[in-house]
Amino acid sequence: MTTYAVLTAVPDHGKTDVSERHIAYYGHITSTTDAYKTGGLALSFAGIYPLNDPPVRVEIWSETVASQYEFVYLTGTTTANGLVAILASATGTVNAEVTGDSTIPSAFSGDTKVRYRAEFIKGR
């Protein structure tokens, strides 16, 4: 049985952007070194922020200069079941998803500078 990597959202307390309708929170993502699951790895915001609806937008990036990975957040139906797809640039293929059931790339699991900005509708 394959054990898939676990992603954890760690908030940067005090870092928020507030507009008339939205509130955005900032933080970083940690990862275990297990396998990558095709379609993406679960990333939960449940219990971290005082909101019930899933985010309307999540941006994920690495501040590591040599990172060859891009990240796409796929919104779930709740704050607990969104997915993060990891895309890699490889020879002859641009932005292909990392191969499922293979070990998560160490350049990602070992990257301490993977950041996020999660935007929610205020009051939901």
Sequence and secondary structure as in RCSB ss.txt:
>XXXX:A:sequence
MTTYAVLTAVPDHGKTDVSERHIAYYGHITSTTDAYKTGGLALSFAGIYPLNDPPVRVEIWSETVASQYEFVYLT
GTTTANGLVAILASATGTVNAEVTGDSTIPSAFSGDTKVRYRAEFIKGR
>XXXX:A:secstr
   B  EEEEEEEEEEEE SSEEEEEEEEEE SSB  TT EEE  TTTSS  S  SEEEEEE  TT  EEEEEE 
 SSTT EEEEEEEEETTEEEEE  TTSB  HHHHT TTEEEEEEEETT 
